[in-house]
Amino acid sequence: MVEPNTDFDRKRELSCIHEPLTDTFGRPVNYLRISLTQRCNYSCFFCHAEGESPTGSEMTPVEIERLVRMATAHGVTRVKLTGGEPLLRSDLLEIISRLSPIVEDLSLTTNGSHLHQMAADLKAAGLDRVNVSLHSLDQTTFEAITGSKNLLIVKKGIERAIEVGLSPVKINMTILRESNELEIQSMMEFAASTDTILQLIEVQDVPIDPEGNLENHRFMLKELEEQFNNTAIKIVQRALHGRRQYSVPTQSGIARVEVVKPIHNAEFCRSCTRLRVTTDGMLKPCLYRSDNLVHVRSYLSEYRNDSDLLQAYTTAIAQREPYWQKGEEIDRSN
């Protein structure tokens, strides 16, 4: 059992020593999304794997801490730990314990299969909140999407996360045509009854697999968002990607719903403030691209000076550009 982290007063130890660095489009970078592993015990056919090709290499807790310390010293206040399935890392609690004192908002995305057993330890180590991927409340559909029979276990994990205070708990539901699109209302009822936040997400084609084609599964959310604009009793504009959070009445209470529409969405890119970090230690300026990665792991050794690390970081930020602009992909043929 990990001892509770009592050092939360140090949350701003290095945060915002400087203002966030900005890219050439004037977008500040205040958010790191760090992939901890490409290992996963699910087989979701639409998984974009954070835009990575598996290498089998994973950064150490010490390397991750050094990268985050440098980033927080230059305006990063939020860190999201992702995968793969991050709860499969045996050293996850150590990583969280190292990052928690220096990050204002430390969160994690999980498929929930181990959340029930680990929620209390995650909270004690210093994790602030979780996103749980839950694409269906129907056992048959859940198994068809994930290849797992863990639906009840995931729901117990959500309950446990709420109990221990990993809040707000967010539910990530990728909407798939001819699969789970008829479950949106039932998932909204679930979110209202559990006081969680539901994120409805468009499936994303990420060009890491030339064989992949998810067009037949894509359910466009524009019409649904227009419906929420008319029915919500409250709408809050979030800074990240300019997305809105709708408070929508349901039979189970008020559901808080966010619609994530990344496809041909110039506003989504225009409001992006995050930089990705791959499992094997490269800075990735954009989910959709793998041609502008910046190697950083070799600079994370205690024997390397900070100037090399900062140079790699600023290089990656300088290479950020909106993937979607005015509704279309940028022409990179020149």
Secondary structure, DSSP 8 states (H G I E B T S, - for coil): -------GGGTTSSTTSS---B-TTS-B--EEEEE--S--S---TT--GGG----S----HHHHHHHHHHHHTTT--EEEEESS-GGG-TTHHHHHHHHGGG-SEEEEEE-STTHHHHHHHHHHHT--EEEEE---SSHHHHHHHHS---HHHHHHHHHHHHHHT--S-EEEEEEBTTTTGGGHHHHHHHHHHHT-EEEEEE----TT-TT---GGGB---HHHHHHHHHH-SEEEE-SGGG-EEEEEEETTEEEEEEEE--TT-HHHHHT--EEEE-TTSEEES-TT--SS-EE-GGG-STTS-HHHHHHHHHHHHHT---SEETTEE-----
